[in-house]
Amino acid sequence: MAGDTVGTRAWGGLRTTASEAWGKLRELTTASPSRFAVLVFLTLILLFTALFSLPAASADGTATPFVDALFTAVSTICVTGLSTVDMGTHWSPFGHVLVYIGVNVGALGVLTLASILGLVISKRLGLRAKLIAAGDSNPLRAHGGPVNEGQTVLLGEVGQMLATVALSTLVIEAVLAVLLYPSLLLSGVDPLSALWEAPYYAAMSFTNTGFAPNAGGIEPFAQNYLVLTLLMAGVFLGSIGFPVIFTLWRKHLHVRRWTLHTKLTIITTVTLFILGAFVFLLLEYDNPKTFGGLGAWDTTFQAFFLSAMTRSGGFSIVDIDQLHGSSLVVGSMLMFVGGGSASTAGGIKVTTLAILALAVWSEAKGRPSVQAFGRRIPSDVQRVALSVVAWGATIVALSTITISQLTQAPVEKVLFDVISGFATVGLSTGITADLPDPAVYVMALTMFMGRVGTVTLAAAVAATSRSQHYSLPVERPIVG
């Protein structure tokens, strides 16, 4: 009887502890959405690090070193595409399945993923859970304060938005896989291998990751423009963002009914895509190591393909290390901008660039406010845009300085790979695979901060916002 009593008390104590832990987790999902989002991503990274370290995950049946397993986990969950091992030969079929699952989970977005888990934990999609999810379509909400302006996704539409995220991911990847299968067969891939490679490449393009399941990457498809076009289409759809997909699904081609965010995203994305291709064509047409030996059509197509991949795609036909220094600078600029907000792409986002450009134009025209398409862009959105650029540039600068000091590698190559990591692109000049362990950890941290997002990260580490019921005297410092 005494033993039964002790056992009952011990079991009761465990149940109480578990209940308290669950209660604290539920409180975290509502009290601090940004911290919960960061916690979710960190947990996923640790889980996949452990899985990648298993002997069953490697092709030779040995345990992968911790630093390589961690870097692969970060690159997978953050949908980056950089690697310190040969992704095509190092991993076993089980390891490739882990990569496939990881990129699809990570592609959902930090706050979107956190909101889905919060829904599972709290059993309902209440107001606070909706605020978490809506934060992915507007980082201003991550601070937890009031947001009065019109939003890309209204709180009442958050449930539909979450459904759109899941459904669009499944549908787009499925359609891409179906279209890629016969295209891979035309390139000589055997039918059985194509059954696996088609959905793999579909996921890697839509999630903007850029991993390849074979040792040669996409080089075997260098002349298969159908495969390359499908990869570009997947990258474009993934990079415009789920809020834009949501708007296009509801409004179709009724451009007048599109949100301002959708208009800015589409226009800026297409503009940078065309402008980037033109600049790459101008700079590389006579480079014998890249486009110099190609015909006019091939050169033009490869310039557009490279422009699309620098937006966050990560696939590459040409050797990035052989590009002219001027092209590396242009590629770095395009990567730093990245894709659309709440997308599978990284970078500071195209809407950030668009808002800053509109602010500069308004200042040059002497307008009292920033306007676009008959709408006024409030000052707090402009401040967030400036903060994103400032934090992004700071992270890139510190990482570049640190890795350059650790490796003594050419700074232009280090800068390119650091921006590629921060913007979750995956293109590399080749130095990432040879980084020493300390530099690998720095690059992994850079990828994590780039994917989580500077606004979410700042909100996660900041103290709870407090209302200020007074205004300080105004004084204007000299600027410029």
C-alpha positions as CSV (number, residue, x, y, z in Angstrom):
1,M,0.0,0.0,0.0
2,A,2.8,2.4,0.9
3,G,4.5,1.6,-2.4
4,D,1.3,2.3,-4.3
5,T,0.9,5.6,-2.5
6,V,4.5,6.7,-3.3
7,G,4.0,5.7,-6.9
8,T,0.7,7.6,-7.1
9,R,2.3,10.7,-5.7
10,A,5.2,10.5,-8.1
11,W,2.9,10.1,-11.0
12,G,0.8,13.0,-9.8
13,G,3.9,15.1,-9.5
14,L,4.9,14.3,-13.1
15,R,1.4,15.2,-14.3
16,T,1.5,18.5,-12.5
17,T,5.0,19.3,-13.9
18,A,3.9,18.4,-17.4
19,S,0.7,20.5,-17.0
20,E,2.7,23.5,-15.8
21,A,5.1,23.2,-18.7
22,W,2.3,23.0,-21.1
23,G,0.6,26.0,-19.5
24,K,3.8,28.0,-19.8
25,L,4.1,27.0,-23.5
26,R,0.5,28.1,-24.2
27,E,1.2,31.4,-22.4
28,L,4.3,31.9,-24.6
29,T,2.3,31.4,-27.8
30,T,0.1,34.3,-26.9
31,A,2.3,36.6,-24.8
32,S,5.3,36.8,-27.1
33,P,4.6,35.7,-30.7
34,S,8.1,36.7,-31.9
35,R,9.9,34.8,-29.1
36,F,7.7,31.8,-29.7
37,A,8.5,32.0,-33.4
38,V,12.3,32.1,-32.8
39,L,11.9,29.2,-30.3
40,V,10.1,27.1,-32.9
41,F,12.8,27.6,-35.5
42,L,15.6,26.9,-33.0
43,T,13.8,23.7,-31.9
44,L,13.4,22.6,-35.5
45,I,17.1,23.3,-36.2
46,L,18.2,21.3,-33.1
47,L,15.9,18.4,-34.1
48,F,17.2,18.2,-37.7
49,T,20.8,18.6,-36.5
50,A,20.3,15.4,-34.4
51,L,18.6,13.6,-37.4
52,F,21.4,14.6,-39.8
53,S,24.0,13.4,-37.3
54,L,22.6,9.9,-37.5
55,P,24.7,7.3,-39.4
56,A,21.5,6.4,-41.4
57,A,21.4,9.9,-42.8
58,S,24.8,9.7,-44.5
59,A,25.6,7.6,-47.7
60,D,28.6,5.8,-46.1
61,G,26.8,5.0,-42.9
62,T,29.0,7.0,-40.6
63,A,27.9,9.8,-38.3
64,T,28.1,13.3,-39.9
65,P,30.3,15.7,-37.9
66,F,28.3,18.0,-35.7
67,V,29.3,21.2,-37.5
68,D,28.2,19.8,-40.9
69,A,25.0,18.4,-39.5
70,L,24.2,21.8,-37.8
71,F,25.0,23.8,-40.9
72,T,22.9,21.5,-43.1
73,A,20.0,21.8,-40.6
74,V,20.2,25.6,-40.6
75,S,20.5,25.8,-44.3
76,T,17.5,23.4,-44.7
77,I,15.1,24.9,-42.2
78,C,16.1,28.4,-43.3
79,V,15.7,27.3,-47.0
80,T,19.1,28.8,-47.8
81,G,20.8,26.2,-50.0
82,L,24.4,26.7,-48.9
83,S,26.3,23.5,-47.8
84,T,29.6,22.4,-46.4
85,V,29.2,18.9,-47.8
86,D,28.3,17.6,-51.3
87,M,24.5,17.4,-51.0
88,G,24.2,15.0,-53.9
89,T,26.7,12.3,-52.6
90,H,27.0,12.8,-48.9
91,W,23.5,12.0,-47.8
92,S,21.6,8.7,-48.0
93,P,18.0,8.4,-49.3
94,F,16.9,9.0,-45.7
95,G,19.1,12.1,-45.5
96,H,17.6,13.4,-48.8
97,V,14.1,12.8,-47.4
98,L,15.0,14.9,-44.3
99,V,16.1,17.7,-46.6
100,Y,12.9,17.5,-48.5
101,I,10.8,17.6,-45.4
102,G,12.9,20.3,-43.8
103,V,12.7,22.8,-46.6
104,N,8.9,22.4,-46.9
105,V,8.5,23.0,-43.2
106,G,10.9,26.0,-43.1
107,A,9.3,27.5,-46.2
108,L,6.1,28.2,-44.3
109,G,7.7,31.2,-42.6
110,V,8.6,31.9,-39.0
111,L,5.4,33.4,-37.8
112,T,3.1,31.3,-40.0
113,L,4.7,28.2,-38.6
114,A,4.5,29.5,-35.1
115,S,0.8,30.4,-35.6
116,I,0.0,26.9,-36.8
117,L,1.7,25.3,-33.8
118,G,0.0,27.9,-31.6
119,L,-3.3,26.8,-33.0
120,V,-2.5,23.2,-32.2
121,I,-1.5,24.1,-28.7
122,S,-4.3,26.5,-27.9
123,K,-7.0,24.4,-29.8
124,R,-8.5,27.5,-31.4
125,L,-7.6,30.4,-33.6
126,G,-8.3,33.3,-31.3
127,L,-7.4,37.0,-31.7
128,R,-3.8,36.6,-30.4
129,A,-3.2,33.6,-32.6
130,K,-4.5,35.6,-35.6
131,L,-2.1,38.4,-34.7
132,I,0.8,35.9,-34.7
133,A,-0.2,34.6,-38.2
134,A,-0.8,38.1,-39.5
135,G,2.6,39.2,-38.4
136,D,4.1,37.3,-41.4
137,S,2.1,39.5,-43.7
138,N,3.0,42.7,-41.7
139,P,6.1,42.7,-39.4
140,L,4.6,45.7,-37.5
141,R,2.3,43.3,-35.8
142,A,5.2,41.4,-34.3
143,H,5.6,44.2,-31.8
144,G,2.2,43.5,-30.4
145,G,1.1,47.1,-30.6
146,P,-1.9,48.6,-32.4
147,V,-1.8,48.6,-36.2
148,N,-4.5,50.9,-37.6
149,E,-3.6,51.1,-41.3
150,G,-5.1,48.8,-44.0
151,Q,-3.3,45.5,-44.1
152,T,-2.3,43.0,-46.7
153,V,-4.2,40.3,-44.9
154,L,-7.1,41.4,-42.6
155,L,-7.4,39.6,-39.2
156,G,-10.7,38.1,-40.3
157,E,-9.0,36.5,-43.3
158,V,-6.1,34.9,-41.4
159,G,-7.8,31.5,-41.3
160,Q,-8.2,31.6,-45.1
161,M,-4.6,32.8,-45.4
162,L,-3.2,29.8,-43.4
163,A,-5.3,27.5,-45.6
164,T,-3.9,29.3,-48.7
165,V,-0.3,28.8,-47.5
166,A,-0.7,25.1,-47.1
167,L,-2.8,24.6,-50.2
168,S,-0.7,26.7,-52.5
169,T,2.5,24.9,-51.3
170,L,0.9,21.5,-52.1
171,V,-0.7,22.5,-55.4
172,I,2.2,24.5,-56.8
173,E,4.8,21.8,-56.0
174,A,2.5,19.0,-57.3
175,V,2.0,20.8,-60.6
176,L,5.7,21.6,-60.9
177,A,6.6,17.9,-60.2
178,V,4.1,16.7,-62.8
179,L,5.6,19.1,-65.4
180,L,9.2,18.3,-64.5
181,Y,8.9,14.5,-64.7
182,P,8.7,14.3,-68.6
183,S,11.2,17.1,-68.8
184,L,13.7,15.1,-66.7
185,L,13.1,12.0,-68.9
186,L,14.1,14.1,-72.0
187,S,17.4,14.9,-70.3
188,G,18.2,11.2,-69.8
189,V,17.1,10.7,-66.2
190,D,15.8,7.1,-65.8
191,P,12.0,6.9,-65.0
192,L,12.5,5.6,-61.5
193,S,15.0,8.3,-60.5
194,A,12.8,11.0,-62.1
195,L,9.9,9.9,-59.8
196,W,12.0,11.2,-56.9
197,E,13.9,14.0,-58.6
198,A,10.8,15.7,-60.0
199,P,9.1,16.5,-56.6
200,Y,12.5,17.2,-55.1
201,Y,13.4,19.9,-57.7
202,A,9.8,21.2,-57.4
203,A,10.2,21.7,-53.7
204,M,13.7,23.2,-54.0
205,S,12.5,25.7,-56.6
206,F,9.2,26.8,-54.9
207,T,11.0,27.0,-51.5
208,N,13.8,29.0,-53.1
209,T,16.4,26.6,-51.6
210,G,18.4,25.4,-54.6
211,F,19.6,22.0,-53.3
212,A,20.1,19.2,-55.9
213,P,19.8,15.5,-55.3
214,N,22.5,14.5,-57.8
215,A,26.3,15.2,-57.7
216,G,26.3,17.4,-60.8
217,G,23.5,19.7,-59.6
218,I,21.5,21.1,-62.5
219,E,24.4,21.0,-64.9
220,P,23.0,18.0,-66.8
221,F,20.0,20.2,-67.6
222,A,22.0,23.1,-68.9
223,Q,20.5,22.7,-72.4
224,N,17.1,21.7,-71.3
225,Y,15.4,25.0,-71.2
226,L,12.1,23.5,-70.3
227,V,13.5,22.3,-67.0
228,L,15.2,25.6,-66.4
229,T,12.0,27.5,-67.2
230,L,10.0,25.4,-64.8
231,L,12.6,26.0,-62.1
232,M,12.4,29.8,-62.7
233,A,8.6,29.6,-62.5
234,G,8.8,27.8,-59.2
235,V,11.3,30.3,-57.8
236,F,9.1,33.2,-58.9
237,L,6.0,31.8,-57.4
238,G,7.8,31.1,-54.1
239,S,9.5,34.5,-54.0
240,I,6.4,36.7,-54.5
241,G,5.0,35.7,-51.1
242,F,1.9,33.9,-49.7
243,P,0.0,37.2,-49.2
244,V,0.4,38.0,-52.9
245,I,-0.7,34.5,-53.9
246,F,-3.6,34.9,-51.6
247,T,-4.6,38.2,-53.3
248,L,-4.1,36.8,-56.8
249,W,-6.3,33.8,-55.9
250,R,-9.1,36.1,-54.6
251,K,-8.8,39.0,-57.0
252,H,-7.4,37.2,-60.1
253,L,-6.5,39.7,-62.8
254,H,-8.5,42.6,-61.4
255,V,-5.5,44.8,-60.9
256,R,-7.5,47.7,-59.5
257,R,-8.6,45.5,-56.6
258,W,-5.1,44.3,-55.8
259,T,-3.6,45.5,-52.5
260,L,-0.8,48.0,-52.5
261,H,1.5,45.4,-51.2
262,T,0.7,43.1,-54.1
263,K,1.2,45.9,-56.7
264,L,4.5,46.9,-55.2
265,T,5.7,43.3,-55.0
266,I,4.8,42.3,-58.5
267,I,6.1,45.5,-60.1
268,T,9.4,45.6,-58.2
269,T,10.0,41.9,-58.7
270,V,9.5,42.0,-62.4
271,T,11.6,45.2,-62.7
272,L,14.5,43.7,-60.9
273,F,14.3,40.5,-62.8
274,I,14.5,42.3,-66.2
275,L,17.0,44.8,-65.1
276,G,19.3,42.2,-63.5
277,A,19.2,40.1,-66.6
278,F,20.1,43.1,-68.8
279,V,23.1,44.0,-66.5
280,F,24.4,40.4,-66.4
281,L,24.1,40.2,-70.2
282,L,26.0,43.5,-70.5
283,L,28.8,42.5,-68.1
284,E,29.3,38.8,-69.0
285,Y,28.6,38.5,-72.7
286,D,32.3,38.5,-73.5
287,N,33.5,36.4,-70.5
288,P,34.7,33.1,-72.0
289,K,34.3,31.4,-68.6
290,T,30.6,32.2,-68.4
291,F,28.5,33.5,-71.3
292,G,31.3,34.2,-73.8
293,G,31.2,30.9,-75.7
294,L,27.4,30.9,-76.0
295,G,25.1,32.0,-78.8
296,A,22.9,35.1,-78.6
297,W,19.8,33.1,-77.5
298,D,21.7,31.0,-75.0
299,T,23.4,34.0,-73.5
300,T,20.1,35.9,-73.1
301,F,18.4,33.0,-71.5
302,Q,21.3,32.3,-69.1
303,A,21.3,36.0,-68.1
304,F,17.6,35.8,-67.2
305,F,18.2,32.5,-65.4
306,L,21.0,34.0,-63.3
307,S,18.9,37.1,-62.5
308,A,16.1,34.9,-61.3
309,M,18.3,32.7,-59.2
310,T,20.0,35.7,-57.5
311,R,16.6,36.7,-56.2
312,S,16.8,33.7,-53.8
313,G,16.6,30.6,-56.1
314,G,20.1,29.3,-55.6
315,F,20.3,27.1,-58.7
316,S,23.3,27.8,-61.0
317,I,24.4,26.8,-64.4
318,V,27.6,28.9,-64.7
319,D,30.4,28.8,-62.2
320,I,29.8,31.7,-59.8
321,D,33.5,32.0,-59.0
322,Q,34.2,32.7,-62.7
323,L,31.9,35.8,-62.9
324,H,33.5,39.2,-63.2
325,G,33.9,41.2,-60.0
326,S,31.4,43.7,-61.3
327,S,28.9,40.8,-61.8
328,L,29.5,39.6,-58.2
329,V,28.7,43.1,-57.0
330,V,25.4,43.2,-59.0
331,G,24.5,39.7,-57.8
332,S,25.2,40.7,-54.2
333,M,22.9,43.7,-54.6
334,L,20.1,41.6,-56.1
335,M,20.5,38.9,-53.3
336,F,20.4,41.6,-50.6
337,V,17.0,42.8,-51.8
338,G,15.7,39.2,-52.2
339,G,12.0,38.4,-52.8
340,G,8.6,39.4,-51.4
341,S,7.5,39.6,-47.8
342,A,6.1,36.4,-46.1
343,S,7.6,34.4,-49.0
344,T,10.1,31.5,-49.2
345,A,12.7,34.0,-50.3
346,G,15.0,36.0,-48.1
347,G,16.7,39.4,-48.2
348,I,15.3,42.8,-47.1
349,K,12.3,42.2,-49.4
350,V,11.3,44.0,-52.5
351,T,8.6,46.0,-50.8
352,T,11.2,47.5,-48.5
353,L,13.2,48.7,-51.5
354,A,10.1,50.0,-53.1
355,I,9.0,52.0,-50.0
356,L,12.5,53.5,-49.6
357,A,12.6,54.4,-53.3
358,L,9.1,56.0,-53.1
359,A,10.3,57.9,-50.0
360,V,13.3,59.3,-51.8
361,W,11.2,60.2,-54.8
362,S,8.6,62.0,-52.6
363,E,11.4,63.9,-50.9
364,A,12.8,64.9,-54.3
365,K,9.4,66.1,-55.4
366,G,8.8,68.0,-52.2
367,R,5.7,66.0,-51.3
368,P,4.6,66.0,-47.6
369,S,3.9,62.3,-47.6
370,V,4.9,59.1,-49.4
371,Q,2.2,58.0,-51.9
372,A,1.7,55.2,-54.4
373,F,-1.4,54.1,-56.4
374,G,-3.7,56.5,-54.6
375,R,-2.6,55.4,-51.2
376,R,-0.5,57.1,-48.4
377,I,2.3,55.0,-46.9
378,P,2.5,56.0,-43.2
379,S,5.7,57.0,-41.4
380,D,5.9,53.9,-39.2
381,V,6.1,51.6,-42.3
382,Q,8.9,53.8,-43.6
383,R,10.7,53.5,-40.2
384,V,10.4,49.7,-40.3
385,A,11.8,49.7,-43.9
386,L,14.8,51.8,-42.7
387,S,15.3,49.5,-39.7
388,V,15.3,46.4,-41.9
389,V,18.0,47.8,-44.2
390,A,20.1,49.1,-41.3
391,W,20.0,45.8,-39.4
392,G,20.5,43.7,-42.5
393,A,23.5,45.8,-43.6
394,T,24.9,45.5,-40.0
395,I,24.6,41.8,-39.9
396,V,26.2,41.4,-43.3
397,A,29.1,43.7,-42.4
398,L,29.9,42.0,-39.1
399,S,29.7,38.5,-40.6
400,T,31.9,39.5,-43.6
401,I,34.5,41.1,-41.4
402,T,34.5,38.1,-39.0
403,I,34.7,35.4,-41.7
404,S,37.3,37.4,-43.7
405,Q,39.5,37.6,-40.6
406,L,39.1,33.9,-39.9
407,T,39.8,32.7,-43.5
408,Q,41.8,35.5,-45.0
409,A,39.8,34.8,-48.2
410,P,39.2,37.6,-50.8
411,V,36.7,40.0,-49.3
412,E,34.5,40.2,-52.4
413,K,34.0,36.4,-52.4
414,V,33.3,36.4,-48.6
415,L,30.8,39.3,-49.0
416,F,29.0,37.4,-51.8
417,D,28.6,34.2,-49.8
418,V,27.7,36.1,-46.6
419,I,24.9,38.0,-48.5
420,S,23.8,34.7,-50.1
421,G,23.6,33.2,-46.6
422,F,21.8,36.2,-45.1
423,A,19.3,36.4,-48.0
424,T,18.9,32.6,-48.0
425,V,19.9,32.4,-51.6
426,G,22.4,29.5,-51.8
427,L,24.7,30.7,-54.5
428,S,28.4,30.4,-53.6
429,T,31.8,31.4,-55.0
430,G,33.0,28.1,-53.5
431,I,34.5,29.4,-50.2
432,T,31.6,28.2,-48.0
433,A,32.4,24.5,-48.5
434,D,36.0,25.2,-47.3
435,L,35.2,27.3,-44.3
436,P,36.9,26.4,-40.9
437,D,34.5,25.4,-38.2
438,P,34.4,28.8,-36.4
439,A,33.5,30.5,-39.7
440,V,30.8,27.8,-40.4
441,Y,29.1,28.7,-37.1
442,V,29.2,32.4,-38.0
443,M,27.7,31.7,-41.4
444,A,25.0,29.5,-39.8
445,L,24.1,32.3,-37.4
446,T,23.9,34.7,-40.4
447,M,21.5,32.4,-42.2
448,F,19.3,32.0,-39.1
449,M,19.1,35.8,-38.5
450,G,18.4,36.4,-42.2
451,R,15.5,33.9,-42.3
452,V,13.9,34.8,-39.0
453,G,13.9,38.4,-40.1
454,T,15.4,41.5,-38.5
455,V,12.0,42.8,-37.3
456,T,10.9,39.5,-35.7
457,L,14.3,39.1,-34.2
458,A,14.3,42.6,-32.7
459,A,10.8,42.1,-31.4
460,A,11.9,38.8,-29.8
461,V,14.8,40.3,-27.8
462,A,13.1,43.6,-27.0
463,A,11.3,44.3,-23.8
464,T,7.5,44.6,-23.9
465,S,6.5,47.9,-25.5
466,R,5.1,50.6,-23.3
467,S,2.9,53.5,-24.1
468,Q,4.3,57.0,-23.8
469,H,1.7,59.6,-22.8
470,Y,3.9,62.6,-23.4
471,S,5.9,64.2,-26.2
472,L,9.4,65.6,-25.9
473,P,10.5,69.0,-27.3
474,V,11.3,68.9,-31.0
475,E,14.8,69.7,-32.3
476,R,16.1,69.1,-35.9
477,P,19.7,67.9,-36.3
478,I,21.4,68.7,-39.6
479,V,21.1,65.8,-42.1
480,G,23.1,65.4,-45.2
